[in-house]
Amino acid sequence: MLLGALGSIYRNIGASDRSVALHRRSIEQWQRVGGHDPLPLVEQLNNTASAMFVAGTLDDAEAVLDRALALLDASGIGDHAVRARVLNTRGALEMNRGDFGRAKPWLGRSIAMYRALGIRDTQEYAVALQNVANVAMDEARYDDAQSAMDEVLALRTRLLGEAHDETLFTMSAIGRVQRERGDHAAALATLERVLALRIKAFGDAHLEAGALANEIANVYHDRGDYAGAKRYYEQSIAIERAAGKTIHVSLPINNYASLEEEFGNYDAAERMFRESLEIRRQYGAEDSNRVARAEHNLARILYRLERYDVAEALWKSAYAKRVTLYGADHLEPILTELALETLAFERDGDLAAVERSIALSDKALAQAAGTPTMRGQIEGRLGLLLADAERWAESEAALRKSLASLAAMDDPGNPTYGGLAVKLGVVLAQQGRADEARALIAQWRGIVEQRFPPHTRIRRDILAYDATR
């Protein structure tokens, strides 16, 4: 028992290899001296598996958990808190693999068992319910995620206190749900409160403070508030760098690059995207989605700079990784495939790429049904591609859908919205609807001219429109 307790301590301080070794020795000890009760051994197996997947040995952890469940079955132990705990660990393992679909049934059985046993007032139940909320979040079931997280927050606040790390973690998760639902004002209020509490409790150099600053920057980015986003991205990067140049700093660097890209600062964006990719390759697995996402983003800026061949190679590399990780029908590889089809049309004049893009967009939209921002982005890209192909009526329909999706957010005055609105005006002008075009462009050209540099595509569209009047 002492060995198992020491193993848990080492796991909590990050010494995962030492933790696994101690838990293994504890299991051997239980097998030698344990009595007829299998529950202590199952507890040790569960703790060992937890240490293993923290250490990254997920297949070994799965085998240990399967052994624990088999031991419970052989002993005739049905609904029990220990079984619920093992089921939750099994689901958490699948989430750690990135497979939320496989995690869902394990976590559903765990939380149902806790409730059937009347165990709803413990931190153990809160952990399980937080995992259920994470699955709902991944599936864009934001009402379910919010409801579960509100219950977890109330329980953790009462059991642990408002400033406890676990409570703050749940508050941060609620802020992310609010952001995904488009309630940016609520998300900022939640996340900035969490950041203030975390800095007060742990100091402003704590890694979690860096992650929170990045999340707050993302919300300002969504709103089109360049100054606010820039301030928090820089704060996040400074905190992460102070902790050592690890993979953590690649995320705010990547997001800061996206901000610079959106505002037309392409040279700065390229430099940051390259740094993010270099860090992820150095500190993470080459075939991970982190590397694939960095490749995808760097390819996007190179495409904007019309360096098509290099962009194509990066997108193909990202696509291969994502298909291997998720399968060809997952949203991530579909988005990369869409980018490749856009490039095929732009560089090669491949008209069939437009039809393929329409089909891929339909697949992507089906998966992004509950996410207004993602829907708006997908519809917007399709509208731009159709405009390039001079399919004006179809482009108009896609752009109107995009604007409707983005207007569901609480900040329709951001530059992305304004740029798409101006593009819709240009498309209307091409169809001879001069009055509608004039009114729409007049309404939005101010924000576009303020936020986008002269060399960007949308500014060139305005110049071309002005030349035809």
WOPE-V923434 format. One record per residue. SS is DSSP state (2 for helix, 1 for strand, 0 for the rest). PHI is phi in radians with two decimals (* if undefined). PSI is psi in radians with two decimals (NA if undefined). Layout:
ss:SS phi:PHI psi:PSI
ss:SS phi:PHI psi:PSI
This chain:
ss:0 phi:* psi:-0.69
ss:2 phi:-1.10 psi:-0.69
ss:2 phi:-1.09 psi:-0.73
ss:2 phi:-1.10 psi:-0.71
ss:2 phi:-1.12 psi:-0.73
ss:2 phi:-1.12 psi:-0.68
ss:2 phi:-1.05 psi:-0.70
ss:2 phi:-1.16 psi:-0.65
ss:2 phi:-1.12 psi:-0.80
ss:2 phi:-1.11 psi:-0.64
ss:2 phi:-1.10 psi:-0.74
ss:2 phi:-1.17 psi:-0.45
ss:0 phi:-1.69 psi:0.10
ss:0 phi:1.62 psi:0.05
ss:0 phi:-1.56 psi:1.24
ss:2 phi:-1.17 psi:-0.69
ss:2 phi:-1.10 psi:-0.78
ss:2 phi:-1.09 psi:-0.68
ss:2 phi:-1.08 psi:-0.83
ss:2 phi:-1.05 psi:-0.76
ss:2 phi:-1.07 psi:-0.75
ss:2 phi:-1.17 psi:-0.71
ss:2 phi:-1.13 psi:-0.67
ss:2 phi:-1.08 psi:-0.76
ss:2 phi:-1.12 psi:-0.63
ss:2 phi:-1.12 psi:-0.69
ss:2 phi:-1.09 psi:-0.78
ss:2 phi:-1.05 psi:-0.68
ss:2 phi:-1.12 psi:-0.78
ss:2 phi:-1.09 psi:-0.69
ss:2 phi:-1.16 psi:-0.54
ss:2 phi:-1.36 psi:-0.75
ss:2 phi:-1.99 psi:-0.12
ss:0 phi:-1.16 psi:2.74
ss:0 phi:-1.57 psi:-2.57
ss:0 phi:-1.47 psi:-0.26
ss:0 phi:-1.33 psi:2.03
ss:0 phi:-1.40 psi:-0.21
ss:2 phi:-1.09 psi:-0.75
ss:2 phi:-1.04 psi:-0.68
ss:2 phi:-1.16 psi:-0.71
ss:2 phi:-1.08 psi:-0.70
ss:2 phi:-1.04 psi:-0.78
ss:2 phi:-1.16 psi:-0.67
ss:2 phi:-1.09 psi:-0.73
ss:2 phi:-1.12 psi:-0.76
ss:2 phi:-1.13 psi:-0.67
ss:2 phi:-1.12 psi:-0.76
ss:2 phi:-1.08 psi:-0.70
ss:2 phi:-1.05 psi:-0.76
ss:2 phi:-1.14 psi:-0.62
ss:2 phi:-1.16 psi:-0.77
ss:2 phi:-1.35 psi:-0.35
ss:2 phi:-1.16 psi:-0.62
ss:2 phi:-1.37 psi:-0.16
ss:0 phi:1.64 psi:0.06
ss:0 phi:-1.63 psi:1.29
ss:2 phi:-1.24 psi:-0.66
ss:2 phi:-1.13 psi:-0.71
ss:2 phi:-1.09 psi:-0.73
ss:2 phi:-1.08 psi:-0.73
ss:2 phi:-1.06 psi:-0.75
ss:2 phi:-1.09 psi:-0.70
ss:2 phi:-1.16 psi:-0.74
ss:2 phi:-1.16 psi:-0.68
ss:2 phi:-1.07 psi:-0.67
ss:2 phi:-1.12 psi:-0.72
ss:2 phi:-1.08 psi:-0.78
ss:2 phi:-1.17 psi:-0.67
ss:2 phi:-1.11 psi:-0.66
ss:2 phi:-1.14 psi:-0.71
ss:2 phi:-1.11 psi:-0.75
ss:2 phi:-1.08 psi:-0.80
ss:2 phi:-1.13 psi:-0.47
ss:0 phi:-1.57 psi:-0.03
ss:0 phi:1.27 psi:0.40
ss:0 phi:-1.61 psi:1.97
ss:0 phi:-1.62 psi:-2.02
ss:0 phi:-1.16 psi:2.04
ss:0 phi:-2.74 psi:2.62
ss:2 phi:-1.03 psi:-0.60
ss:2 phi:-1.19 psi:-0.70
ss:2 phi:-1.12 psi:-0.74
ss:2 phi:-1.04 psi:-0.66
ss:2 phi:-1.16 psi:-0.75
ss:2 phi:-1.15 psi:-0.72
ss:2 phi:-1.07 psi:-0.70
ss:2 phi:-1.14 psi:-0.74
ss:2 phi:-1.08 psi:-0.68
ss:2 phi:-1.10 psi:-0.74
ss:2 phi:-1.16 psi:-0.70
ss:2 phi:-1.09 psi:-0.62
ss:2 phi:-1.06 psi:-0.78
ss:2 phi:-1.14 psi:-0.65
ss:2 phi:-1.09 psi:-0.67
ss:2 phi:-1.09 psi:-0.51
ss:0 phi:-1.37 psi:-0.19
ss:0 phi:1.52 psi:0.17
ss:0 phi:-1.84 psi:1.44
ss:2 phi:-1.22 psi:-0.48
ss:2 phi:-1.11 psi:-0.74
ss:2 phi:-1.31 psi:-0.46
ss:2 phi:-1.22 psi:-0.59
ss:2 phi:-0.97 psi:-0.89
ss:2 phi:-1.13 psi:-0.64
ss:2 phi:-1.08 psi:-0.82
ss:2 phi:-1.21 psi:-0.64
ss:2 phi:-1.09 psi:-0.73
ss:2 phi:-1.15 psi:-0.68
ss:2 phi:-1.11 psi:-0.88
ss:2 phi:-1.20 psi:-0.61
ss:2 phi:-1.12 psi:-0.66
ss:2 phi:-1.20 psi:-0.77
ss:2 phi:-0.97 psi:-0.78
ss:2 phi:-1.19 psi:-0.70
ss:2 phi:-1.10 psi:-0.56
ss:0 phi:-1.48 psi:-0.05
ss:0 phi:1.33 psi:0.34
ss:0 phi:-1.68 psi:1.62
ss:0 phi:-2.33 psi:0.13
ss:0 phi:-2.18 psi:0.62
ss:0 phi:-2.30 psi:2.80
ss:2 phi:-1.13 psi:-0.56
ss:2 phi:-1.05 psi:-0.77
ss:2 phi:-1.14 psi:-0.68
ss:2 phi:-1.09 psi:-0.70
ss:2 phi:-1.06 psi:-0.80
ss:2 phi:-1.12 psi:-0.73
ss:2 phi:-1.20 psi:-0.60
ss:2 phi:-1.07 psi:-0.69
ss:2 phi:-1.13 psi:-0.71
ss:2 phi:-1.06 psi:-0.72
ss:2 phi:-1.10 psi:-0.66
ss:2 phi:-1.10 psi:-0.67
ss:2 phi:-1.14 psi:-0.77
ss:2 phi:-1.06 psi:-0.68
ss:2 phi:-1.08 psi:-0.79
ss:2 phi:-1.09 psi:-0.55
ss:0 phi:-1.58 psi:0.14
ss:0 phi:1.08 psi:0.47
ss:0 phi:-1.62 psi:1.34
ss:2 phi:-1.25 psi:-0.57
ss:2 phi:-1.10 psi:-0.78
ss:2 phi:-1.12 psi:-0.74
ss:2 phi:-1.09 psi:-0.79
ss:2 phi:-1.10 psi:-0.76
ss:2 phi:-1.07 psi:-0.80
ss:2 phi:-1.14 psi:-0.75
ss:2 phi:-1.19 psi:-0.60
ss:2 phi:-1.08 psi:-0.70
ss:2 phi:-1.14 psi:-0.75
ss:2 phi:-1.09 psi:-0.75
ss:2 phi:-1.10 psi:-0.79
ss:2 phi:-1.07 psi:-0.72
ss:2 phi:-1.18 psi:-0.79
ss:2 phi:-1.22 psi:-0.62
ss:2 phi:-1.07 psi:-0.72
ss:2 phi:-1.26 psi:-0.72
ss:2 phi:-1.40 psi:-0.66
ss:2 phi:-2.00 psi:-0.38
ss:0 phi:1.73 psi:2.71
ss:0 phi:-1.14 psi:-0.58
ss:0 phi:-1.60 psi:0.09
ss:0 phi:-1.22 psi:2.60
ss:2 phi:-1.00 psi:-0.75
ss:2 phi:-1.15 psi:-0.67
ss:2 phi:-1.14 psi:-0.77
ss:2 phi:-1.13 psi:-0.62
ss:2 phi:-1.05 psi:-0.77
ss:2 phi:-1.17 psi:-0.71
ss:2 phi:-1.05 psi:-0.70
ss:2 phi:-1.09 psi:-0.73
ss:2 phi:-1.09 psi:-0.67
ss:2 phi:-1.11 psi:-0.70
ss:2 phi:-1.06 psi:-0.65
ss:2 phi:-1.17 psi:-0.68
ss:2 phi:-1.08 psi:-0.77
ss:2 phi:-1.08 psi:-0.68
ss:2 phi:-1.11 psi:-0.82
ss:2 phi:-1.10 psi:-0.54
ss:0 phi:-1.37 psi:-0.12
ss:0 phi:1.56 psi:0.11
ss:0 phi:-1.59 psi:1.34
ss:2 phi:-1.16 psi:-0.63
ss:2 phi:-1.09 psi:-0.79
ss:2 phi:-1.16 psi:-0.70
ss:2 phi:-1.07 psi:-0.77
ss:2 phi:-1.11 psi:-0.75
ss:2 phi:-1.06 psi:-0.76
ss:2 phi:-1.17 psi:-0.90
ss:2 phi:-1.20 psi:-0.66
ss:2 phi:-1.20 psi:-0.56
ss:2 phi:-1.16 psi:-0.76
ss:2 phi:-1.07 psi:-0.76
ss:2 phi:-1.07 psi:-0.77
ss:2 phi:-1.09 psi:-0.75
ss:2 phi:-1.15 psi:-0.70
ss:2 phi:-1.19 psi:-0.72
ss:2 phi:-1.12 psi:-0.70
ss:2 phi:-1.10 psi:-0.68
ss:2 phi:-1.44 psi:-0.67
ss:2 phi:-2.15 psi:-0.12
ss:0 phi:1.66 psi:2.76
ss:0 phi:-1.45 psi:0.00
ss:0 phi:-1.77 psi:0.08
ss:0 phi:-1.22 psi:2.45
ss:2 phi:-1.02 psi:-0.63
ss:2 phi:-1.12 psi:-0.54
ss:2 phi:-1.14 psi:-0.64
ss:2 phi:-1.12 psi:-0.76
ss:2 phi:-1.11 psi:-0.69
ss:2 phi:-1.17 psi:-0.73
ss:2 phi:-1.04 psi:-0.67
ss:2 phi:-1.11 psi:-0.75
ss:2 phi:-1.13 psi:-0.71
ss:2 phi:-1.12 psi:-0.73
ss:2 phi:-1.02 psi:-0.70
ss:2 phi:-1.06 psi:-0.66
ss:2 phi:-1.20 psi:-0.77
ss:2 phi:-1.05 psi:-0.66
ss:2 phi:-1.05 psi:-0.81
ss:2 phi:-0.97 psi:-0.64
ss:2 phi:-1.40 psi:-0.14
ss:0 phi:1.38 psi:0.33
ss:0 phi:-1.60 psi:1.59
ss:2 phi:-1.08 psi:-0.79
ss:2 phi:-1.12 psi:-0.77
ss:2 phi:-1.12 psi:-0.78
ss:2 phi:-1.11 psi:-0.79
ss:2 phi:-1.03 psi:-0.77
ss:2 phi:-1.05 psi:-0.80
ss:2 phi:-1.35 psi:-0.59
ss:2 phi:-1.06 psi:-0.77
ss:2 phi:-1.14 psi:-0.65
ss:2 phi:-1.11 psi:-0.76
ss:2 phi:-1.09 psi:-0.81
ss:2 phi:-1.08 psi:-0.72
ss:2 phi:-1.09 psi:-0.74
ss:2 phi:-1.14 psi:-0.80
ss:2 phi:-1.14 psi:-0.69
ss:2 phi:-1.15 psi:-0.64
ss:2 phi:-1.10 psi:-0.44
ss:0 phi:-1.52 psi:0.02
ss:0 phi:1.87 psi:2.54
ss:0 phi:-1.36 psi:1.34
ss:0 phi:-1.74 psi:-3.08
ss:0 phi:-1.12 psi:-0.38
ss:0 phi:-1.05 psi:-0.65
ss:2 phi:-1.25 psi:-0.29
ss:2 phi:-1.15 psi:-0.49
ss:2 phi:-1.22 psi:-0.93
ss:2 phi:-1.12 psi:-0.54
ss:2 phi:-1.10 psi:-0.79
ss:2 phi:-1.06 psi:-0.79
ss:2 phi:-1.21 psi:-0.64
ss:2 phi:-1.10 psi:-0.69
ss:2 phi:-1.07 psi:-0.71
ss:2 phi:-1.09 psi:-0.66
ss:2 phi:-1.09 psi:-0.83
ss:2 phi:-1.10 psi:-0.66
ss:2 phi:-1.08 psi:-0.81
ss:2 phi:-1.06 psi:-0.56
ss:0 phi:-1.69 psi:0.28
ss:0 phi:1.42 psi:0.15
ss:0 phi:-1.57 psi:1.27
ss:2 phi:-1.21 psi:-0.64
ss:2 phi:-1.12 psi:-0.78
ss:2 phi:-1.12 psi:-0.70
ss:2 phi:-1.09 psi:-0.78
ss:2 phi:-1.06 psi:-0.77
ss:2 phi:-1.05 psi:-0.76
ss:2 phi:-1.25 psi:-0.70
ss:2 phi:-1.06 psi:-0.69
ss:2 phi:-1.14 psi:-0.72
ss:2 phi:-1.13 psi:-0.74
ss:2 phi:-1.06 psi:-0.77
ss:2 phi:-1.13 psi:-0.75
ss:2 phi:-1.05 psi:-0.77
ss:2 phi:-1.12 psi:-0.76
ss:2 phi:-1.16 psi:-0.63
ss:2 phi:-1.20 psi:-0.58
ss:2 phi:-1.30 psi:-0.67
ss:2 phi:-1.92 psi:-0.09
ss:0 phi:-2.24 psi:3.02
ss:0 phi:-1.22 psi:2.39
ss:0 phi:-1.07 psi:-0.55
ss:0 phi:-1.65 psi:0.30
ss:0 phi:-1.46 psi:2.83
ss:2 phi:-1.24 psi:-0.41
ss:2 phi:-1.04 psi:-0.80
ss:2 phi:-1.18 psi:-0.72
ss:2 phi:-1.06 psi:-0.73
ss:2 phi:-1.14 psi:-0.70
ss:2 phi:-1.14 psi:-0.71
ss:2 phi:-1.10 psi:-0.75
ss:2 phi:-1.04 psi:-0.79
ss:2 phi:-1.20 psi:-0.74
ss:2 phi:-1.11 psi:-0.69
ss:2 phi:-1.05 psi:-0.66
ss:2 phi:-1.10 psi:-0.73
ss:2 phi:-1.26 psi:-0.61
ss:2 phi:-1.17 psi:-0.61
ss:2 phi:-1.09 psi:-0.78
ss:2 phi:-1.06 psi:-0.56
ss:0 phi:-1.50 psi:0.13
ss:0 phi:1.09 psi:0.54
ss:0 phi:-1.73 psi:1.25
ss:2 phi:-1.16 psi:-0.73
ss:2 phi:-1.13 psi:-0.74
ss:2 phi:-1.17 psi:-0.71
ss:2 phi:-1.07 psi:-0.74
ss:2 phi:-1.08 psi:-0.76
ss:2 phi:-1.08 psi:-0.74
ss:2 phi:-1.17 psi:-0.76
ss:2 phi:-1.10 psi:-0.70
ss:2 phi:-1.12 psi:-0.68
ss:2 phi:-1.12 psi:-0.78
ss:2 phi:-1.11 psi:-0.71
ss:2 phi:-1.10 psi:-0.78
ss:2 phi:-1.07 psi:-0.76
ss:2 phi:-1.07 psi:-0.79
ss:2 phi:-1.21 psi:-0.63
ss:2 phi:-1.13 psi:-0.73
ss:2 phi:-1.10 psi:-0.69
ss:2 phi:-1.33 psi:-0.71
ss:2 phi:-2.13 psi:-0.29
ss:0 phi:1.62 psi:2.73
ss:0 phi:-1.21 psi:-0.34
ss:0 phi:-1.65 psi:0.08
ss:0 phi:-1.37 psi:2.68
ss:2 phi:-1.02 psi:-0.71
ss:2 phi:-1.04 psi:-0.95
ss:2 phi:-1.15 psi:-0.52
ss:2 phi:-1.09 psi:-0.74
ss:2 phi:-1.12 psi:-0.67
ss:2 phi:-1.20 psi:-0.68
ss:2 phi:-1.11 psi:-0.67
ss:2 phi:-1.05 psi:-0.74
ss:2 phi:-1.07 psi:-0.71
ss:2 phi:-1.14 psi:-0.65
ss:2 phi:-1.20 psi:-0.67
ss:2 phi:-1.07 psi:-0.74
ss:2 phi:-1.09 psi:-0.71
ss:2 phi:-1.07 psi:-0.65
ss:2 phi:-1.25 psi:-0.81
ss:2 phi:-1.16 psi:-0.76
ss:2 phi:-1.48 psi:-0.73
ss:2 phi:-1.85 psi:-0.13
ss:0 phi:1.17 psi:0.52
ss:0 phi:-1.35 psi:1.73
ss:0 phi:-1.15 psi:-0.51
ss:2 phi:-1.13 psi:-0.40
ss:2 phi:-1.12 psi:-0.50
ss:2 phi:-1.14 psi:-0.80
ss:2 phi:-1.11 psi:-0.72
ss:2 phi:-1.13 psi:-0.62
ss:2 phi:-1.17 psi:-0.66
ss:2 phi:-1.08 psi:-0.80
ss:2 phi:-1.12 psi:-0.74
ss:2 phi:-1.16 psi:-0.66
ss:2 phi:-1.10 psi:-0.69
ss:2 phi:-1.06 psi:-0.73
ss:2 phi:-1.14 psi:-0.74
ss:2 phi:-1.15 psi:-0.74
ss:2 phi:-1.12 psi:-0.60
ss:2 phi:-1.10 psi:-0.61
ss:2 phi:-1.45 psi:-0.37
ss:0 phi:-1.78 psi:0.44
ss:0 phi:-1.00 psi:-0.63
ss:0 phi:-1.67 psi:0.17
ss:0 phi:-2.12 psi:1.67
ss:2 phi:-0.98 psi:-0.71
ss:2 phi:-1.10 psi:-0.83
ss:2 phi:-1.12 psi:-0.75
ss:2 phi:-1.02 psi:-0.81
ss:2 phi:-1.07 psi:-0.68
ss:2 phi:-1.16 psi:-0.76
ss:2 phi:-1.13 psi:-0.82
ss:2 phi:-1.10 psi:-0.66
ss:2 phi:-1.13 psi:-0.77
ss:2 phi:-1.08 psi:-0.69
ss:2 phi:-1.14 psi:-0.71
ss:2 phi:-1.06 psi:-0.70
ss:2 phi:-1.15 psi:-0.74
ss:2 phi:-1.11 psi:-0.75
ss:2 phi:-1.14 psi:-0.59
ss:2 phi:-1.15 psi:-0.74
ss:2 phi:-1.06 psi:-0.56
ss:0 phi:-1.48 psi:0.04
ss:0 phi:1.05 psi:0.58
ss:0 phi:-1.75 psi:1.36
ss:2 phi:-1.13 psi:-0.78
ss:2 phi:-1.13 psi:-0.74
ss:2 phi:-1.18 psi:-0.67
ss:2 phi:-1.09 psi:-0.77
ss:2 phi:-1.00 psi:-0.82
ss:2 phi:-1.06 psi:-0.77
ss:2 phi:-1.17 psi:-0.73
ss:2 phi:-1.16 psi:-0.67
ss:2 phi:-1.12 psi:-0.70
ss:2 phi:-1.11 psi:-0.72
ss:2 phi:-1.05 psi:-0.83
ss:2 phi:-1.13 psi:-0.64
ss:2 phi:-1.14 psi:-0.71
ss:2 phi:-1.13 psi:-0.79
ss:2 phi:-1.22 psi:-0.51
ss:2 phi:-1.23 psi:-0.28
ss:0 phi:-1.21 psi:-0.29
ss:0 phi:-1.36 psi:2.97
ss:0 phi:-1.60 psi:0.12
ss:0 phi:-2.35 psi:1.16
ss:0 phi:-1.23 psi:-0.04
ss:0 phi:-1.61 psi:0.26
ss:0 phi:-1.34 psi:2.85
ss:2 phi:-1.14 psi:-0.56
ss:2 phi:-1.07 psi:-0.79
ss:2 phi:-1.08 psi:-0.82
ss:2 phi:-1.07 psi:-0.71
ss:2 phi:-1.11 psi:-0.73
ss:2 phi:-1.19 psi:-0.63
ss:2 phi:-1.13 psi:-0.73
ss:2 phi:-1.13 psi:-0.72
ss:2 phi:-1.07 psi:-0.68
ss:2 phi:-1.06 psi:-0.69
ss:2 phi:-1.06 psi:-0.73
ss:2 phi:-1.10 psi:-0.72
ss:2 phi:-1.14 psi:-0.70
ss:2 phi:-1.11 psi:-0.69
ss:2 phi:-1.09 psi:-0.65
ss:2 phi:-1.14 psi:-0.39
ss:0 phi:-1.69 psi:0.18
ss:0 phi:1.39 psi:0.27
ss:0 phi:-1.76 psi:1.22
ss:2 phi:-1.10 psi:-0.74
ss:2 phi:-1.13 psi:-0.77
ss:2 phi:-1.10 psi:-0.76
ss:2 phi:-1.08 psi:-0.81
ss:2 phi:-1.06 psi:-0.78
ss:2 phi:-1.13 psi:-0.74
ss:2 phi:-1.20 psi:-0.77
ss:2 phi:-1.17 psi:-0.68
ss:2 phi:-1.08 psi:-0.64
ss:2 phi:-1.17 psi:-0.62
ss:2 phi:-1.99 psi:-0.15
ss:2 phi:-1.17 psi:-0.47
ss:2 phi:-1.06 psi:-0.85
ss:2 phi:-1.19 psi:-0.59
ss:2 phi:-1.18 psi:-0.79
ss:2 phi:-1.21 psi:-0.48
ss:2 phi:-1.32 psi:-0.67
ss:2 phi:-1.69 psi:-0.45
ss:0 phi:-1.89 psi:2.28
ss:0 phi:-1.13 psi:2.81
ss:0 phi:-1.05 psi:-0.47
ss:0 phi:-1.40 psi:-0.13
ss:0 phi:-1.33 psi:2.76
ss:2 phi:-1.02 psi:-0.76
ss:2 phi:-1.19 psi:-0.61
ss:2 phi:-1.17 psi:-0.66
ss:2 phi:-1.15 psi:-0.63
ss:2 phi:-1.07 psi:-0.70
ss:2 phi:-1.14 psi:-0.74
ss:2 phi:-1.07 psi:-0.72
ss:2 phi:-1.16 psi:-0.68
ss:2 phi:-1.12 psi:-0.78
ss:2 phi:-1.07 psi:-0.62
ss:2 phi:-1.17 psi:-0.40
ss:2 phi:-1.61 psi:-0.09
ss:0 phi:-1.43 psi:NA
